[in-house]
């Protein structure tokens, strides 16, 4: 896919097709990392640590940290 670098105010911009972003697993307004090296520009997804609340929300209220956990039988020299 070819595109052009265009002026956007005092900067330059490249428009990316929605299909291209979907293939890369990215979406509009998502933060990305951009690196330039040896005549190439690489755009990659930015890694963001999730908060405990964000992680717990993925369990749809099924996360219960108050009940005892069954970790199975010891497999080494653990003391239970």
Secondary structure, 3 states (H helix, E strand, C coil): CCCCCEEECCEEECCCCHHHHHHHCCCCCCCEEEEEECCEEEEEECCCCCCHHHHHHCCCCCCCCCCCCCCCCCCCCCCC
